[in-house]
Amino acid sequence: MKLLSLSVLSLGAFCLCQAARADGILDQVEESLTFGLFDDAFSLHFSALGDIEGYVFDGATPGLLYTDNDALFNPRLTLFADAQAGPHLYGFVQARLDRGFDPSDENGEMRIDEYALRFTPWEDGRLHIQAGQFGTVVGNWVPRHLSWDNPFITAPGPYEHQTGIFEGEAPESRSEFLSHADEEDYDYSPIIWGPSYTSGLSVSGQVDKVTYAVELKNASLASRPDSWSVTSADFDHPTVGGRLGLRPNHSWDIGTSFSDGAYLRPEAAPTLPEGRGIGDYHQTLIGQDVSYSWHHLQIWAEFFHSRFEVPRVGDADTIAYYVEAKYRFSPELYAAARWNQQFFESFPDDGGVSRDWGSDMWRGDLSIGYRFTAHTQLKIQYSLMNQTSSADPCSHLIATQFTTRF
């Protein structure tokens, strides 16, 4: 573990030495990636994020890291294209070259994660209509989830801590369902899978101090990335979600969110009880969020209650929350701390023994970040996690991430 930790920190030191050398070149590249056409009636801008990540850990594999080893190297290139046609029409595309949507030791792949077209009838922002594949409107983490904006390297607990939910097959009994509660597998879902780039339509806007957003998507918040594309899951069993927010002043943003929709994939249909269908089993989520900023301090918090209707089991409830704070000591240096917890309901198996249907956990995250230039940033994170049902309940993670933006 010590040797691996030194390797991760060495990666950060190497990136630090390279940052200043590349900055002048990146300034020139950024200036050349914006194009105006038809007397600037149509504009097109390209940008990118390059991430080099290293993870080392002991105990259980944390979050949605996908590896059988106790260390992981994960490079990622994210490409963006933004187009604006007059004041009313805007479109964007996000493509990634990496080793899987979540960090893994698989082979590299290229794919499109987000694309959308947005129509804004009025310039005061009261209404936006958007269609495509894009992040959920639920909560307050998704708008800041990209590596340049996220103070941490990993996601908050509700967006990556796996539950006992498997969307590809229904359990045969309560005992079978509960037997998977302590397993860690990429197919088992958190209550919200990362930014949830599902496909569909949203309507959003702001009127005075009130913000609103409603979405109709093809898959639930818990669905894994394989389900997000409209070619993977159609709209036979859509998910409806939304958020209502209040911004009383520049410091506060308070919101409440909801989501409801079927979470099982079509291939689970043959395993359901006779006479039941995919649409009979929903994930329902209610959430509250708040953010606050004051001078150099920023605070975010989210609380979620989620219920899954599980075939042959009944309602499986869980609550999850996190509180996150970031303090900027200078324009370049910041530190952040985050506390995450999740609790699962208990109910009896077929033999009458009461068990939690997931692994209760708490996790503390600490992060330090430094922006060398307008284009380069380094983060180092330490996490300590405890899972009550694990044979080795405490696990440690050290991660570093170097990001280049242009």
C-alpha positions in Angstrom: 0.0 0.0 0.0 2.8 2.4 0.8 4.6 1.8 -2.5 1.4 2.2 -4.4 0.6 5.5 -2.5 4.0 6.8 -3.4 3.4 6.0 -7.1 0.1 8.0 -7.0 1.8 11.0 -5.4 4.7 10.7 -7.9 2.2 11.0 -10.7 1.0 14.2 -9.2 4.5 15.6 -8.9 5.3 14.7 -12.5 2.2 16.5 -13.7 3.1 19.6 -11.7 6.5 19.8 -13.5 4.8 19.7 -16.9 2.0 22.2 -16.2 3.9 25.5 -16.8 5.6 24.2 -19.9 2.4 23.6 -21.7 0.4 26.7 -20.6 1.5 29.0 -23.4 0.7 26.4 -26.0 -2.8 25.8 -24.5 -3.5 29.5 -24.7 -2.9 29.5 -28.4 -4.9 26.3 -28.9 -7.9 27.7 -27.0 -8.0 30.9 -29.1 -8.1 28.9 -32.3 -11.1 26.7 -31.3 -13.8 29.3 -31.6 -15.4 30.0 -35.0 -18.0 32.6 -36.1 -20.0 32.2 -39.3 -22.5 34.4 -41.1 -21.4 37.6 -39.4 -21.3 35.7 -36.1 -25.0 34.7 -36.4 -23.7 31.2 -35.8 -20.8 30.3 -33.5 -19.1 27.1 -32.9 -16.7 26.4 -30.0 -14.6 23.3 -29.3 -13.0 22.5 -26.0 -11.5 19.5 -24.1 -10.6 18.1 -20.7 -7.7 15.7 -20.4 -7.5 13.8 -17.1 -4.8 11.5 -15.8 -6.0 9.6 -12.6 -4.3 7.2 -10.3 -6.1 5.2 -7.5 -4.7 3.0 -4.8 -6.9 1.4 -2.1 -7.2 -1.5 0.3 -10.3 -3.4 1.5 -13.4 -3.2 -0.6 -13.3 -1.6 -4.0 -14.7 1.9 -3.4 -17.6 3.3 -5.3 -17.8 2.4 -9.0 -14.1 1.7 -9.6 -14.1 -1.4 -11.8 -11.0 -3.5 -11.2 -9.9 -6.7 -9.5 -6.6 -5.1 -8.4 -5.8 -2.7 -5.6 -4.5 0.1 -7.9 -5.8 1.7 -11.0 -4.5 4.0 -13.7 -7.2 5.8 -15.6 -6.5 8.3 -18.5 -9.5 10.1 -20.0 -10.0 12.6 -22.8 -13.3 14.5 -22.9 -14.2 16.5 -26.0 -16.9 19.2 -26.2 -18.6 21.0 -29.0 -20.9 23.9 -28.4 -23.0 25.6 -31.1 -25.1 28.8 -30.8 -27.5 30.0 -33.6 -28.8 33.4 -32.6 -30.2 34.0 -29.1 -32.7 31.1 -29.2 -31.0 27.9 -30.4 -28.1 26.1 -28.7 -26.7 22.7 -29.0 -23.8 20.7 -27.4 -22.1 17.3 -27.7 -19.7 15.6 -25.2 -17.6 12.7 -26.4 -15.1 10.7 -24.4 -12.1 8.4 -25.0 -11.4 6.4 -21.9 -11.4 2.9 -20.3 -15.2 2.9 -19.6 -17.6 5.5 -18.3 -16.5 4.7 -14.7 -12.7 4.2 -14.0 -11.7 0.6 -15.0 -8.8 -1.5 -16.3 -10.7 -2.4 -19.5 -9.5 -1.5 -23.0 -10.0 2.0 -24.3 -13.2 3.0 -26.0 -14.7 6.1 -27.7 -18.3 7.1 -27.3 -20.7 10.0 -27.1 -22.0 10.6 -23.6 -24.1 13.7 -24.1 -25.8 15.6 -26.9 -28.7 17.9 -26.9 -30.5 20.7 -28.7 -32.0 23.6 -26.5 -34.6 26.1 -27.6 -35.0 29.3 -25.6 -38.1 31.3 -26.8 -37.3 34.4 -24.7 -34.0 35.9 -23.7 -34.9 36.4 -20.1 -34.4 32.7 -19.3 -38.0 31.9 -18.2 -38.2 28.9 -20.4 -35.7 26.4 -22.0 -36.8 23.3 -23.9 -34.1 20.7 -24.4 -34.0 17.3 -26.1 -31.3 14.7 -26.4 -29.1 12.7 -24.0 -28.0 14.7 -21.0 -27.5 14.7 -17.2 -30.5 14.6 -14.8 -32.0 17.8 -13.4 -32.3 16.1 -10.0 -30.2 17.5 -7.2 -27.3 20.0 -7.3 -24.2 17.9 -8.0 -24.6 17.2 -11.7 -23.9 20.9 -12.8 -20.5 20.6 -11.1 -19.6 17.0 -11.8 -16.9 17.4 -14.4 -13.3 17.1 -13.3 -12.5 20.8 -13.6 -15.4 21.8 -11.3 -15.7 18.9 -8.9 -13.5 19.6 -5.8 -13.0 15.9 -5.4 -11.9 13.1 -7.7 -14.8 10.7 -6.8 -18.6 11.4 -6.7 -20.6 11.9 -3.5 -21.8 8.6 -1.9 -25.4 8.7 -3.2 -24.1 8.8 -6.8 -21.7 5.8 -6.5 -22.4 3.6 -3.5 -23.8 0.4 -4.8 -27.1 -1.0 -3.4 -28.5 -4.5 -3.8 -30.5 -3.5 -6.9 -29.7 -5.4 -10.1 -31.8 -4.1 -13.1 -31.2 -7.1 -15.4 -33.0 -9.9 -13.5 -35.7 -10.2 -10.8 -34.8 -12.1 -7.6 -36.5 -15.5 -7.1 -37.1 -14.8 -3.4 -36.3 -12.5 -0.5 -33.5 -14.7 0.6 -31.9 -14.5 -2.8 -32.3 -10.7 -2.9 -30.8 -10.3 0.6 -27.9 -12.7 -0.2 -26.6 -10.1 -2.8 -26.8 -7.2 -0.3 -23.1 -7.4 0.5 -21.8 -8.1 -3.0 -19.9 -5.5 -5.0 -20.4 -5.8 -8.7 -20.5 -3.2 -11.5 -24.0 -4.3 -12.4 -25.4 -3.4 -8.9 -26.8 0.2 -8.9 -26.4 3.2 -6.7 -29.6 5.2 -6.2 -28.3 7.7 -8.8 -25.6 6.5 -11.2 -23.3 9.4 -11.6 -24.7 12.3 -13.7 -27.3 9.9 -15.2 -26.9 10.8 -18.8 -30.3 9.4 -19.8 -32.2 10.3 -23.0 -35.3 12.4 -23.2 -36.8 15.9 -22.9 -36.6 18.6 -20.3 -38.3 21.9 -19.6 -36.6 24.4 -17.3 -36.2 28.1 -16.5 -36.1 30.8 -13.9 -38.8 33.3 -12.9 -37.6 35.9 -10.4 -36.0 33.9 -7.5 -37.6 30.5 -8.4 -36.0 27.9 -10.7 -37.7 24.9 -12.1 -36.9 21.9 -14.2 -38.9 18.9 -15.3 -37.7 15.9 -17.4 -39.1 12.9 -19.2 -36.3 10.3 -19.6 -36.0 6.8 -21.0 -34.4 5.2 -17.9 -34.4 5.6 -14.1 -31.8 7.4 -12.0 -30.4 4.1 -10.9 -29.9 2.8 -14.4 -26.3 2.0 -15.5 -24.6 3.7 -18.5 -25.5 0.8 -20.8 -29.2 1.9 -20.5 -28.8 5.6 -21.1 -28.8 5.7 -24.9 -32.2 5.8 -26.7 -31.1 2.8 -28.7 -30.6 0.8 -25.5 -33.9 1.7 -23.7 -36.9 3.3 -25.4 -39.7 5.2 -23.8 -42.1 2.3 -23.1 -41.5 2.8 -19.4 -40.3 6.4 -19.0 -39.0 8.1 -15.8 -40.4 11.5 -14.8 -38.2 13.8 -12.6 -37.9 17.4 -11.6 -36.5 20.0 -9.3 -38.0 23.2 -7.8 -35.5 25.7 -6.5 -35.4 29.0 -4.6 -32.5 31.5 -4.8 -33.4 34.2 -2.2 -30.0 35.8 -2.8 -26.6 35.2 -4.4 -25.4 33.1 -1.4 -28.2 30.5 -1.1 -29.8 28.0 -3.5 -32.4 25.6 -1.9 -34.1 22.9 -3.9 -36.4 19.8 -3.7 -36.3 17.0 -6.3 -38.3 14.0 -7.3 -38.1 11.1 -9.7 -40.3 8.1 -10.5 -40.0 5.4 -13.1 -39.4 1.8 -13.9 -35.9 0.7 -13.2 -35.7 -2.9 -14.6 -34.3 -3.5 -18.1 -36.3 -5.3 -20.8 -34.3 -8.5 -20.4 -35.6 -8.8 -16.8 -39.2 -9.4 -18.1 -39.0 -13.2 -18.4 -37.9 -13.4 -14.7 -40.9 -11.5 -13.3 -43.9 -13.1 -11.6 -46.6 -14.3 -13.9 -48.9 -11.5 -15.1 -46.5 -8.7 -14.1 -44.5 -6.4 -16.3 -41.5 -4.0 -16.2 -43.8 -1.1 -15.6 -45.1 -2.6 -12.3 -41.8 -2.0 -10.5 -40.6 1.6 -10.0 -37.8 3.5 -8.4 -39.2 6.5 -6.6 -36.8 9.2 -5.2 -37.4 12.4 -3.2 -34.5 14.7 -2.5 -33.6 18.0 -0.9 -30.5 20.0 -1.6 -28.9 23.3 -0.5 -25.8 25.2 -1.4 -24.3 28.3 0.2 -21.4 30.5 -0.7 -19.7 33.3 1.4 -16.4 34.8 0.3 -13.9 31.9 0.0 -16.3 29.3 1.5 -18.7 27.1 -0.5 -21.0 24.4 1.1 -23.2 21.9 -0.7 -25.5 19.2 0.8 -28.0 16.7 -0.6 -30.4 14.3 1.1 -32.3 11.5 -0.7 -34.9 8.9 0.1 -35.3 6.2 -2.5 -37.7 3.3 -2.8 -37.4 0.3 -5.1 -40.4 -1.9 -5.8 -38.6 -5.3 -6.0 -40.4 -8.4 -7.5 -41.2 -11.0 -4.9 -39.7 -8.8 -2.2 -41.7 -5.6 -1.8 -40.6 -2.1 -1.1 -36.8 -1.7 -0.4 -36.1 1.8 1.1 -32.8 3.6 1.6 -31.7 7.0 2.6 -28.4 8.7 1.7 -26.9 12.1 2.2 -23.7 14.0 2.0 -22.4 17.4 3.2 -19.5 19.0 1.3 -17.4 22.1 2.0 -14.7 23.8 0.0 -12.5 26.7 1.1 -10.2 28.6 -1.3 -7.1 29.9 0.4 -5.9 31.7 -2.7 -6.9 31.8 -6.4 -4.8 28.7 -6.9 -5.1 26.6 -3.7 -8.2 25.1 -2.1 -9.1 22.3 0.4 -12.4 20.4 0.6 -14.0 17.9 3.0 -17.1 15.7 2.5 -19.1 13.4 4.8 -21.2 10.7 3.2 -23.6 8.2 4.8 -26.2 5.7 3.5 -28.6 3.5 5.4 -30.7 0.5 4.2 -34.0 -0.8 5.5 -34.1 -4.2 7.2 -36.7 -6.9 6.5 -36.9 -10.7 7.1 -35.7 -13.2 4.7 -37.7 -16.4 3.9 -36.5 -17.9 7.1 -37.6 -15.0 9.2 -34.1 -13.6 9.9 -34.1 -9.8 9.5 -31.3 -8.3 7.4 -30.4 -5.0 5.7 -30.9 -5.2 1.9 -27.7 -3.2 1.3 -24.5 -2.3 3.1 -24.8 0.7 5.5 -21.8 2.9 5.1 -20.1 6.1 6.1 -17.3 7.7 4.2 -15.1 10.7 4.9 -13.3 12.4 1.9 -10.5 15.0 2.1 -9.1 16.8 -1.0 -6.5 19.4 -1.8 -6.5 21.1 -5.2 -4.1 23.5 -6.9 -4.6 25.3 -10.2 -1.2 26.1 -11.7 -2.6 28.0 -14.6 -6.0 28.7 -16.2 -5.5 25.4 -18.0 -4.0 23.0 -15.5 -5.1 21.6 -12.1 -3.9 18.9 -9.7 -6.1 17.2 -7.0 -5.1 14.7 -4.3 -7.8 12.9 -2.3 -7.9 10.6 0.7 -11.0 8.7 1.7 -11.8 6.5 4.7 -14.9 4.3 4.3 -16.7 2.0 6.7 -19.3 -0.6 5.7 -21.1 -2.4 8.5 -21.6 -5.7 6.7 -18.1 -6.1 5.3 -15.7 -8.6 6.8 -13.0 -5.9 6.7 -15.2 -2.8 7.4 -12.7 -0.1 7.0 -11.1 0.7 3.6 -8.7 3.5 2.5 -8.3 5.2 -0.8 -5.7 7.6 -2.1 -6.2 9.2 -5.5 -4.7 11.9 -7.6 -6.0 13.6 -10.7 -4.2 16.0 -13.1 -6.5 17.9 -15.4 -5.7 19.9 -18.5 -8.4 22.2 -20.0 -8.4 23.9 -23.3 
